[in-house]
Amino acid sequence: MPFLLTLLAFLRVLRRLLKDEKFRALLYITAFTLAIGTFFYHSVEGWDWLDSLYFSVITLTTVGYGDFTPKTNIGKFFTIIYIFIGLGILVAFVTPIGEYIVDRRLDRIQEREQKKEIPENEFDFSGVIGKLRGKK
């Protein structure tokens, strides 16, 4: 059940972020990067399409289970370049999602503080919230 709730929350955040033009561009670049990797591994290593996509995803997310490895020299060289370029693209895509989630939670904490819903004996996070948002 917690997995489903987390998945639903992620999909809600994704739907909201898709309204942002920059985020959509990052999504397209990420999809394009995965497509390039998938096509390359299918063509050069001879893997089927799903295995090629699977390897592209686990490579860029740095999971690297080791169940697939490139056998050709060109495949190994491509993978080195693919990791350096693709990892940066993937991080750029995931970062706004995390920032959005953190900002929403900080907004909720501030709202609770303003409504005095947080008891006096709890920590005051208003200074921390300001620092996290770049305010002094």
DSSP file (Angstrom, degrees, kcal/mol; ACC not computed):
  #  RESIDUE AA STRUCTURE BP1 BP2  ACC     N-H-->O    O-->H-N    N-H-->O    O-->H-N    TCO  KAPPA ALPHA  PHI   PSI    X-CA   Y-CA   Z-CA
    1    1 A M     >        0   0    0      0, 0.0     4,-2.2     0, 0.0     5,-0.2   0.000 360.0 360.0 360.0 -44.2    0.0    0.0    0.0
    2    2 A P  H  >  +     0   0    0      0, 0.0     4,-2.4     0, 0.0     5,-0.2   0.882 360.0  55.4 -60.2 -34.3    2.8    2.6    0.8
    3    3 A F  H  > S+     0   0    0      1,-0.2     4,-2.6     2,-0.2     5,-0.2   0.926 107.8  48.2 -62.1 -43.6    4.3    1.9   -2.6
    4    4 A L  H  > S+     0   0    0      2,-0.2     4,-2.6     1,-0.2    -1,-0.2   0.896 111.5  49.7 -64.8 -39.9    1.0    2.7   -4.3
    5    5 A L  H  X S+     0   0    0     -4,-2.2     4,-2.3     2,-0.2    -1,-0.2   0.909 112.6  47.3 -65.2 -41.0    0.6    5.9   -2.3
    6    6 A T  H  X S+     0   0    0     -4,-2.4     4,-2.5    -5,-0.2    -2,-0.2   0.911 112.0  50.5 -65.0 -42.2    4.1    7.0   -3.2
    7    7 A L  H  X S+     0   0    0     -4,-2.6     4,-2.5     2,-0.2    -2,-0.2   0.912 110.9  48.6 -62.5 -43.2    3.5    6.1   -6.9
    8    8 A L  H  X S+     0   0    0     -4,-2.6     4,-2.2     2,-0.2    -2,-0.2   0.911 111.6  49.3 -63.5 -42.3    0.3    8.2   -6.9
    9    9 A A  H  X S+     0   0    0     -4,-2.3     4,-2.2     2,-0.2    -2,-0.2   0.910 111.4  49.9 -62.8 -41.6    2.1   11.1   -5.3
   10   10 A F  H  X S+     0   0    0     -4,-2.5     4,-2.7     1,-0.2    -2,-0.2   0.916 110.5  49.4 -62.7 -43.6    4.9   10.9   -7.8
   11   11 A L  H  X S+     0   0    0     -4,-2.5     4,-2.3     2,-0.2    -1,-0.2   0.869 109.7  52.0 -65.4 -36.0    2.4   10.8  -10.7
   12   12 A R  H  X S+     0   0    0     -4,-2.2     4,-1.9     2,-0.2    -1,-0.2   0.924 111.9  46.1 -63.8 -44.5    0.6   13.9   -9.3
   13   13 A V  H  X S+     0   0    0     -4,-2.2     4,-2.6     1,-0.2    -2,-0.2   0.921 112.0  51.3 -63.8 -44.0    3.9   15.8   -9.1
   14   14 A L  H  X S+     0   0    0     -4,-2.7     4,-1.8     1,-0.2    -1,-0.2   0.901 108.1  52.3 -60.2 -42.2    4.9   14.7  -12.6
   15   15 A R  H  < S+     0   0    0     -4,-2.3     4,-0.3     1,-0.2    -1,-0.2   0.900 112.1  45.8 -62.2 -41.1    1.5   15.9  -14.0
   16   16 A R  H >< S+     0   0    0     -4,-1.9     3,-1.2     1,-0.2     4,-0.2   0.906 112.5  50.1 -68.6 -41.0    2.0   19.3  -12.4
   17   17 A L  H >< S+     0   0    0     -4,-2.6     3,-1.9     1,-0.3     7,-0.3   0.776  95.2  71.5 -70.6 -24.8    5.6   19.6  -13.6
   18   18 A L  T 3< S+     0   0    0     -4,-1.8    -1,-0.3     1,-0.3    -2,-0.2   0.665  86.3  67.5 -65.5 -13.6    4.7   18.7  -17.1
   19   19 A K  T <  S+     0   0    0     -3,-1.2     2,-0.5    -4,-0.3    -1,-0.3   0.686  83.7  88.4 -75.9 -17.9    3.0   22.1  -17.4
   20   20 A D  S <> S-     0   0    0     -3,-1.9     4,-2.2    -4,-0.2     5,-0.2  -0.712  72.6-147.8 -85.6 126.3    6.5   23.7  -17.1
   21   21 A E  H  > S+     0   0    0     -2,-0.5     4,-2.0     1,-0.2    -1,-0.1   0.873  96.8  51.1 -62.0 -40.7    8.2   24.1  -20.5
   22   22 A K  H  > S+     0   0    0      2,-0.2     4,-2.1     1,-0.2    -1,-0.2   0.902 110.1  49.5 -65.6 -40.6   11.7   23.5  -19.2
   23   23 A F  H  > S+     0   0    0     -6,-0.2     4,-2.3     2,-0.2    -2,-0.2   0.909 109.2  51.9 -65.7 -40.9   10.7   20.3  -17.4
   24   24 A R  H  X S+     0   0    0     -4,-2.2     4,-2.5    -7,-0.3    -1,-0.2   0.900 107.8  52.8 -61.4 -39.2    9.1   19.0  -20.6
   25   25 A A  H  X S+     0   0    0     -4,-2.0     4,-2.5     1,-0.2    -1,-0.2   0.916 108.9  49.1 -62.5 -42.1   12.3   19.7  -22.4
   26   26 A L  H  X S+     0   0    0     -4,-2.1     4,-2.5     2,-0.2    -1,-0.2   0.882 109.8  52.4 -63.5 -37.9   14.3   17.8  -19.8
   27   27 A L  H  X S+     0   0    0     -4,-2.3     4,-2.7     2,-0.2    -2,-0.2   0.924 110.4  47.3 -62.8 -44.5   11.8   14.9  -20.2
   28   28 A Y  H  X S+     0   0    0     -4,-2.5     4,-2.7     2,-0.2    -2,-0.2   0.907 112.3  49.3 -64.6 -41.8   12.2   14.9  -24.0
   29   29 A I  H  X S+     0   0    0     -4,-2.5     4,-2.4     2,-0.2    -1,-0.2   0.907 112.2  48.8 -64.3 -40.8   16.0   14.9  -23.7
   30   30 A T  H  X S+     0   0    0     -4,-2.5     4,-2.4     2,-0.2    -2,-0.2   0.932 112.9  46.9 -63.4 -46.4   15.9   12.1  -21.1
   31   31 A A  H  X S+     0   0    0     -4,-2.7     4,-2.4     1,-0.2    -2,-0.2   0.902 112.5  50.6 -62.5 -40.6   13.6   10.0  -23.4
   32   32 A F  H  X S+     0   0    0     -4,-2.7     4,-2.5     2,-0.2    -2,-0.2   0.908 109.4  50.8 -63.7 -42.0   15.8   10.8  -26.4
   33   33 A T  H  X S+     0   0    0     -4,-2.4     4,-2.2     2,-0.2    -2,-0.2   0.915 111.8  47.0 -62.2 -43.8   18.9    9.7  -24.4
   34   34 A L  H  X S+     0   0    0     -4,-2.4     4,-2.7     1,-0.2    -1,-0.2   0.885 111.3  52.3 -65.0 -37.9   17.2    6.4  -23.4
   35   35 A A  H  X S+     0   0    0     -4,-2.4     4,-2.7     2,-0.2     5,-0.2   0.903 108.3  50.4 -65.3 -40.6   16.1    5.9  -27.0
   36   36 A I  H  X S+     0   0    0     -4,-2.5     4,-2.7     2,-0.2    -2,-0.2   0.944 113.2  45.7 -61.5 -47.4   19.7    6.4  -28.3
   37   37 A G  H  X S+     0   0    0     -4,-2.2     4,-2.7     2,-0.2     5,-0.3   0.915 113.1  50.1 -61.5 -43.5   21.0    3.9  -25.8
   38   38 A T  H  X S+     0   0    0     -4,-2.7     4,-2.1     1,-0.2    -2,-0.2   0.936 113.1  45.6 -61.2 -47.8   18.2    1.4  -26.6
   39   39 A F  H  X S+     0   0    0     -4,-2.7     4,-2.5     2,-0.2     5,-0.2   0.917 113.5  50.2 -61.9 -44.1   18.8    1.6  -30.3
   40   40 A F  H  X>S+     0   0    0     -4,-2.7     4,-3.4    -5,-0.2     5,-0.6   0.955 112.7  44.2 -61.4 -51.5   22.6    1.3  -30.0
   41   41 A Y  I  X>S+     0   0    0     -4,-2.7     6,-1.4     1,-0.2     4,-0.8   0.850 114.1  51.2 -66.2 -33.0   22.5   -1.7  -27.7
   42   42 A H  I  <5S+     0   0    0     -4,-2.1     4,-0.4    -5,-0.3    -1,-0.2   0.932 118.5  37.5 -65.5 -44.4   19.9   -3.4  -29.9
   43   43 A S  I  <5S+     0   0    0     -4,-2.5    -2,-0.2    -5,-0.2    -3,-0.2   0.926 128.3  29.2 -74.7 -46.6   22.0   -2.8  -33.1
   44   44 A V  I  <5S+     0   0    0     -4,-3.4    -3,-0.2    -5,-0.2    -2,-0.1   0.911 129.0  34.2 -86.5 -45.2   25.5   -3.3  -31.8
   45   45 A E  I  <<S-     0   0    0     -4,-0.8    -3,-0.2    -5,-0.6    -1,-0.1   0.647  98.8-128.8 -88.2 -14.7   25.1   -5.8  -29.0
   46   46 A G      < +     0   0    0     -5,-0.6    -4,-0.2    -4,-0.4    -3,-0.1   0.688  54.1 149.3  77.7  17.9   22.2   -7.7  -30.6
   47   47 A W        -     0   0    0     -6,-1.4    -1,-0.2     1,-0.1    -2,-0.1  -0.437  52.1-101.9 -78.7 157.8   20.0   -7.6  -27.6
   48   48 A D     >  -     0   0    0     -2,-0.1     4,-2.3     1,-0.1     5,-0.2  -0.281  39.8 -98.6 -73.7 170.9   16.2   -7.4  -28.0
   49   49 A W  H  > S+     0   0    0      1,-0.2     4,-2.5     2,-0.2     5,-0.2   0.891 120.8  47.7 -61.5 -43.8   14.5   -4.1  -27.6
   50   50 A L  H  > S+     0   0    0      1,-0.2     4,-2.9     2,-0.2    -1,-0.2   0.917 112.7  48.6 -66.5 -42.4   13.3   -4.6  -24.0
   51   51 A D  H  > S+     0   0    0      2,-0.2     4,-2.6     1,-0.2    -1,-0.2   0.886 111.6  51.1 -62.9 -37.7   16.7   -5.8  -22.8
   52   52 A S  H  X S+     0   0    0     -4,-2.3     4,-2.1     2,-0.2    -2,-0.2   0.920 112.9  44.1 -66.3 -44.2   18.3   -2.8  -24.5
   53   53 A L  H  X S+     0   0    0     -4,-2.5     4,-2.5     2,-0.2    -2,-0.2   0.930 113.0  52.7 -64.4 -45.0   16.0   -0.4  -22.8
   54   54 A Y  H  X S+     0   0    0     -4,-2.9     4,-2.6     1,-0.2     5,-0.2   0.923 110.5  46.8 -55.9 -48.1   16.4   -2.2  -19.5
   55   55 A F  H  X S+     0   0    0     -4,-2.6     4,-1.9     1,-0.2    -1,-0.2   0.895 110.7  52.9 -64.0 -39.6   20.2   -1.9  -19.8
   56   56 A S  H  X S+     0   0    0     -4,-2.1     4,-2.2     2,-0.2    -2,-0.2   0.919 112.2  45.0 -61.2 -43.9   20.0    1.8  -20.8
   57   57 A V  H  X S+     0   0    0     -4,-2.5     4,-2.1     1,-0.2     6,-0.2   0.946 114.4  45.9 -67.5 -49.2   17.9    2.6  -17.7
   58   58 A I  H  <>S+     0   0    0     -4,-2.6     6,-1.5     1,-0.2     5,-1.4   0.793 113.2  52.4 -69.2 -23.8   19.9    0.6  -15.2
   59   59 A T  H ><5S+     0   0    0     -4,-1.9     3,-1.0    -5,-0.2    -1,-0.2   0.938 111.9  43.5 -72.3 -47.5   23.1    2.1  -16.6
   60   60 A L  H 3<5S+     0   0    0     -4,-2.2    -2,-0.2     1,-0.3    -1,-0.2   0.800 114.0  50.2 -70.7 -27.8   21.9    5.7  -16.3
   61   61 A T  T 3<5S-     0   0    0     -4,-2.1    -1,-0.3    -5,-0.2    -2,-0.2   0.441 109.8-125.4 -87.6   1.9   20.5    5.2  -12.9
   62   62 A T  T < 5S+     0   0    0     -3,-1.0    -3,-0.2    -5,-0.2    -4,-0.1   0.675  75.9 123.3  62.2  22.8   23.8    3.7  -11.8
   63   63 A V      < +     0   0    0     -5,-1.4    -4,-0.2    -6,-0.2    -5,-0.1   0.966  38.2 176.2 -72.2 -55.1   22.0    0.5  -10.6
   64   64 A G        -     0   0    0     -6,-1.5    -5,-0.1    -9,-0.1    -9,-0.1   0.939  12.5-173.9  53.4  66.0   24.1   -1.8  -12.8
   65   65 A Y        -     0   0    0      1,-0.1    -1,-0.1     0, 0.0    -6,-0.0   0.801  32.2-131.3 -61.1 -29.9   22.9   -5.2  -11.9
   66   66 A G  S    S+     0   0    0      2,-0.3    -1,-0.1     0, 0.0     3,-0.0   0.477  75.1 117.6  91.4   1.9   25.5   -6.8  -14.1
   67   67 A D  S    S+     0   0    0      1,-0.1     2,-0.4   -12,-0.0   -12,-0.0   0.766  81.1  36.7 -74.1 -22.9   23.1   -9.2  -15.8
   68   68 A F        +     0   0    0    -13,-0.0    -2,-0.3   -17,-0.0    -1,-0.1  -0.989  69.5 169.1-124.4 138.0   23.9   -7.5  -19.1
   69   69 A T        -     0   0    0     -2,-0.4     2,-0.1    -3,-0.0     7,-0.1  -0.990  40.7-102.8-144.0 142.2   27.3   -6.2  -20.1
   70   70 A P        -     0   0    0      0, 0.0   -29,-0.0     0, 0.0   -25,-0.0  -0.395  28.4-170.4 -62.7 138.3   28.5   -5.0  -23.5
   71   71 A K        +     0   0    0     -2,-0.1     2,-0.2   -26,-0.0   -26,-0.0   0.687  61.2  75.5-101.9 -25.3   30.7   -7.6  -25.2
   72   72 A T  S  > S-     0   0    0      1,-0.1     4,-2.0     4,-0.0     5,-0.2  -0.547  80.9-125.9 -90.0 155.3   32.0   -5.5  -28.1
   73   73 A N  H  > S+     0   0    0      1,-0.2     4,-2.6     2,-0.2     5,-0.2   0.909 113.5  50.8 -63.7 -41.8   34.7   -2.9  -27.8
   74   74 A I  H  > S+     0   0    0      1,-0.2     4,-2.7     2,-0.2    -1,-0.2   0.871 109.2  52.6 -64.8 -34.9   32.5   -0.3  -29.4
   75   75 A G  H  > S+     0   0    0      2,-0.2     4,-2.0     1,-0.2    -1,-0.2   0.891 110.3  47.0 -65.6 -40.0   29.7   -1.2  -27.0
   76   76 A K  H  X S+     0   0    0     -4,-2.0     4,-1.8     2,-0.2    -2,-0.2   0.916 113.7  47.7 -67.0 -43.9   32.1   -0.7  -24.0
   77   77 A F  H  X S+     0   0    0     -4,-2.6     4,-1.9     1,-0.2     5,-0.2   0.931 111.9  49.8 -63.5 -45.3   33.3    2.6  -25.4
   78   78 A F  H  X S+     0   0    0     -4,-2.7     4,-3.3     1,-0.2    -1,-0.2   0.905 107.8  54.7 -59.1 -41.5   29.8    3.8  -26.0
   79   79 A T  H  X S+     0   0    0     -4,-2.0     4,-2.3     2,-0.2    -1,-0.2   0.883 105.4  52.4 -62.3 -39.0   28.7    2.8  -22.5
   80   80 A I  H  X S+     0   0    0     -4,-1.8     4,-1.8     2,-0.2    -1,-0.2   0.954 115.7  39.7 -60.8 -49.8   31.5    4.9  -21.0
   81   81 A I  H  X S+     0   0    0     -4,-1.9     4,-2.5     1,-0.2     5,-0.3   0.906 113.6  56.0 -65.2 -42.2   30.4    8.0  -23.0
   82   82 A Y  H  X S+     0   0    0     -4,-3.3     4,-2.6    -5,-0.2     5,-0.3   0.875 106.9  49.7 -59.3 -41.1   26.7    7.2  -22.4
   83   83 A I  H  X S+     0   0    0     -4,-2.3     4,-2.3    -5,-0.2     5,-0.3   0.945 111.8  46.8 -65.6 -48.0   27.2    7.1  -18.6
   84   84 A F  H  X S+     0   0    0     -4,-1.8     4,-0.9    -5,-0.2    -2,-0.2   0.919 123.1  33.4 -63.2 -43.6   29.0   10.5  -18.4
   85   85 A I  H  X S+     0   0    0     -4,-2.5     4,-1.6     2,-0.2    -2,-0.2   0.942 121.5  46.9 -76.2 -48.5   26.5   12.3  -20.7
   86   86 A G  H  X S+     0   0    0     -4,-2.6     4,-2.7    -5,-0.3     5,-0.2   0.831 105.3  58.2 -67.0 -34.4   23.4   10.4  -19.7
   87   87 A L  H  X S+     0   0    0     -4,-2.3     4,-2.5    -5,-0.3    -1,-0.2   0.915 106.8  48.9 -63.5 -42.3   23.9   10.6  -15.9
   88   88 A G  H  X S+     0   0    0     -4,-0.9     4,-2.2    -5,-0.3    -1,-0.2   0.904 112.4  48.3 -62.3 -41.3   24.0   14.4  -16.1
   89   89 A I  H  X S+     0   0    0     -4,-1.6     4,-1.6     2,-0.2    -2,-0.2   0.921 111.9  49.0 -65.1 -43.9   20.9   14.5  -18.1
   90   90 A L  H  X S+     0   0    0     -4,-2.7     4,-2.3     2,-0.2    -2,-0.2   0.901 111.0  49.5 -64.2 -41.6   19.1   12.1  -15.8
   91   91 A V  H  X S+     0   0    0     -4,-2.5     4,-2.4     1,-0.2    -1,-0.2   0.910 109.2  52.6 -63.6 -41.6   20.1   14.1  -12.7
   92   92 A A  H  < S+     0   0    0     -4,-2.2    -1,-0.2     1,-0.2    -2,-0.2   0.837 111.9  47.2 -62.4 -32.2   18.9   17.3  -14.4
   93   93 A F  H  < S+     0   0    0     -4,-1.6     4,-0.5     1,-0.1    -2,-0.2   0.884 115.6  42.6 -75.6 -39.7   15.5   15.6  -15.0
   94   94 A V  H >X S+     0   0    0     -4,-2.3     4,-1.8     1,-0.2     3,-0.5   0.801  99.3  72.9 -80.0 -29.9   15.1   14.2  -11.5
   95   95 A T  H 3X S+     0   0    0     -4,-2.4     4,-2.6     1,-0.2     5,-0.2   0.894  93.7  51.3 -56.5 -47.2   16.2   17.3   -9.6
   96   96 A P  H 3> S+     0   0    0      0, 0.0     4,-2.3     0, 0.0    -1,-0.2   0.843 107.2  55.7 -61.9 -29.8   13.1   19.5  -10.3
   97   97 A I  H <> S+     0   0    0     -3,-0.5     4,-2.1    -4,-0.5    -2,-0.2   0.951 110.7  43.4 -65.3 -48.0   10.9   16.6   -9.1
   98   98 A G  H  X S+     0   0    0     -4,-1.8     4,-2.5     1,-0.2     5,-0.2   0.905 113.4  51.8 -63.3 -41.9   12.7   16.5   -5.7
   99   99 A E  H  X S+     0   0    0     -4,-2.6     4,-2.7     1,-0.2    -1,-0.2   0.906 109.0  50.6 -61.6 -41.8   12.8   20.3   -5.4
  100  100 A Y  H  X S+     0   0    0     -4,-2.3     4,-2.2    -5,-0.2    -1,-0.2   0.923 111.4  47.7 -62.4 -44.6    9.0   20.5   -6.0
  101  101 A I  H  X S+     0   0    0     -4,-2.1     4,-2.0     2,-0.2    -2,-0.2   0.920 113.7  47.1 -63.7 -44.5    8.3   17.9   -3.4
  102  102 A V  H  X S+     0   0    0     -4,-2.5     4,-2.6     1,-0.2     5,-0.2   0.926 111.3  51.3 -64.2 -44.7   10.6   19.6   -0.8
  103  103 A D  H  X S+     0   0    0     -4,-2.7     4,-2.4     1,-0.2    -1,-0.2   0.901 109.1  51.0 -59.4 -42.0    9.0   23.0   -1.5
  104  104 A R  H  X S+     0   0    0     -4,-2.2     4,-2.0     2,-0.2    -1,-0.2   0.916 111.6  47.2 -62.6 -42.3    5.5   21.7   -1.1
  105  105 A R  H  X S+     0   0    0     -4,-2.0     4,-2.1     2,-0.2    -2,-0.2   0.900 111.7  50.1 -67.5 -39.4    6.5   20.1    2.3
  106  106 A L  H  X S+     0   0    0     -4,-2.6     4,-2.4     1,-0.2    -1,-0.2   0.891 108.8  52.9 -64.8 -38.8    8.2   23.3    3.4
  107  107 A D  H  X S+     0   0    0     -4,-2.4     4,-2.4     1,-0.2    -1,-0.2   0.902 108.5  50.4 -61.3 -41.2    5.1   25.3    2.4
  108  108 A R  H  X S+     0   0    0     -4,-2.0     4,-2.3     2,-0.2    -2,-0.2   0.892 109.5  50.5 -64.8 -39.6    2.9   23.0    4.5
  109  109 A I  H  X S+     0   0    0     -4,-2.1     4,-2.3     2,-0.2    -2,-0.2   0.929 111.1  48.8 -63.4 -44.4    5.2   23.4    7.5
  110  110 A Q  H  X S+     0   0    0     -4,-2.4     4,-2.6     2,-0.2    -2,-0.2   0.904 110.1  51.3 -62.1 -41.8    5.0   27.2    7.2
  111  111 A E  H  X S+     0   0    0     -4,-2.4     4,-2.0     1,-0.2    -1,-0.2   0.917 110.6  48.5 -61.6 -43.1    1.2   27.1    6.9
  112  112 A R  H  <>S+     0   0    0     -4,-2.3     5,-2.7     1,-0.2     6,-0.8   0.894 111.2  50.4 -64.4 -39.0    1.0   25.0   10.1
  113  113 A E  H ><5S+     0   0    0     -4,-2.3     3,-0.9     3,-0.2    -2,-0.2   0.909 110.8  49.0 -64.6 -41.6    3.4   27.4   11.9
  114  114 A Q  H 3<5S+     0   0    0     -4,-2.6    -1,-0.2     1,-0.3    -2,-0.2   0.851 112.5  47.1 -67.8 -33.8    1.3   30.4   10.8
  115  115 A K  T 3<5S-     0   0    0     -4,-2.0    -1,-0.3    -5,-0.2    -2,-0.2   0.463 111.4-124.0 -83.8  -1.3   -1.9   28.7   12.0
  116  116 A K  T < 5 +     0   0    0     -3,-0.9    -3,-0.2    -4,-0.4    -2,-0.1   0.822  69.3 136.2  60.1  33.7   -0.2   27.8   15.2
  117  117 A E      < +     0   0    0     -5,-2.7    -4,-0.2    -6,-0.2    -5,-0.1   0.656  49.7  83.2 -80.9 -16.8   -1.0   24.1   14.6
  118  118 A I  S    S-     0   0    0     -6,-0.8    -9,-0.0    -9,-0.1     6,-0.0  -0.786  89.6-119.1 -89.3 124.0    2.5   23.2   15.7
  119  119 A P    >   -     0   0    0      0, 0.0     3,-1.6     0, 0.0    -2,-0.1  -0.158  20.4-112.8 -60.2 156.2    2.8   23.0   19.5
  120  120 A E  T 3  S+     0   0    0      1,-0.3    -2,-0.0    -4,-0.1     4,-0.0   0.799 113.4  61.2 -59.4 -32.1    5.2   25.3   21.4
  121  121 A N  T 3  S+     0   0    0      2,-0.1    -1,-0.3     3,-0.0     2,-0.2   0.556  87.1  90.8 -79.8  -5.7    7.4   22.4   22.4
  122  122 A E  S <  S-     0   0    0     -3,-1.6    -4,-0.0     1,-0.1     0, 0.0  -0.515  91.6 -88.4 -83.7 159.1    8.2   21.4   18.8
  123  123 A F        -     0   0    0     -2,-0.2     2,-0.8     1,-0.1    -1,-0.1  -0.278  34.9-120.6 -64.7 149.5   11.2   22.9   17.0
  124  124 A D        +     0   0    0      1,-0.1     3,-0.3    -3,-0.1     4,-0.3  -0.849  31.5 177.2 -92.8 112.3   10.9   26.2   15.2
  125  125 A F     >  +     0   0    0     -2,-0.8     4,-3.0     1,-0.2     5,-0.2   0.349  51.4 101.9 -96.8   5.1   11.8   25.5   11.5
  126  126 A S  H  > S+     0   0    0      1,-0.2     4,-2.1     2,-0.2    -1,-0.2   0.887  84.5  46.7 -61.6 -39.0   11.1   28.9   10.1
  127  127 A G  H  > S+     0   0    0     -3,-0.3     4,-2.0     2,-0.2    -1,-0.2   0.892 113.7  48.6 -67.3 -39.0   14.8   29.9   10.1
  128  128 A V  H  > S+     0   0    0     -4,-0.3     4,-2.5     2,-0.2    -2,-0.2   0.905 109.9  52.0 -66.0 -42.1   15.7   26.6    8.5
  129  129 A I  H  X S+     0   0    0     -4,-3.0     4,-1.8     1,-0.2     6,-0.2   0.919 109.5  49.7 -61.5 -44.1   13.0   27.0    5.9
  130  130 A G  H  <>S+     0   0    0     -4,-2.1     5,-3.4    -5,-0.2     4,-0.3   0.906 111.3  48.5 -61.5 -41.6   14.3   30.4    5.0
  131  131 A K  H ><5S+     0   0    0     -4,-2.0     3,-1.0     3,-0.2    -2,-0.2   0.896 109.5  52.7 -66.1 -39.8   17.8   29.2    4.6
  132  132 A L  H 3<5S+     0   0    0     -4,-2.5    -1,-0.2     1,-0.3    -2,-0.2   0.847 111.5  46.5 -64.5 -33.0   16.7   26.3    2.4
  133  133 A R  T 3<5S-     0   0    0     -4,-1.8    -1,-0.3    -5,-0.2    -2,-0.2   0.436 121.4-107.0 -88.9   0.4   14.9   28.7    0.1
  134  134 A G  T < 5S+     0   0    0     -3,-1.0     2,-0.3    -4,-0.3    -3,-0.2   0.625  77.6 130.2  86.9  12.4   17.8   31.1    0.0
  135  135 A K      <       0   0    0     -5,-3.4    -1,-0.3    -6,-0.2    -2,-0.1  -0.685 360.0 360.0 -98.8 154.6   16.2   33.7    2.2
  136  136 A K              0   0    0     -2,-0.3    -5,-0.1    -3,-0.1    -1,-0.1   0.391 360.0 360.0-108.6 360.0   17.9   35.3    5.2
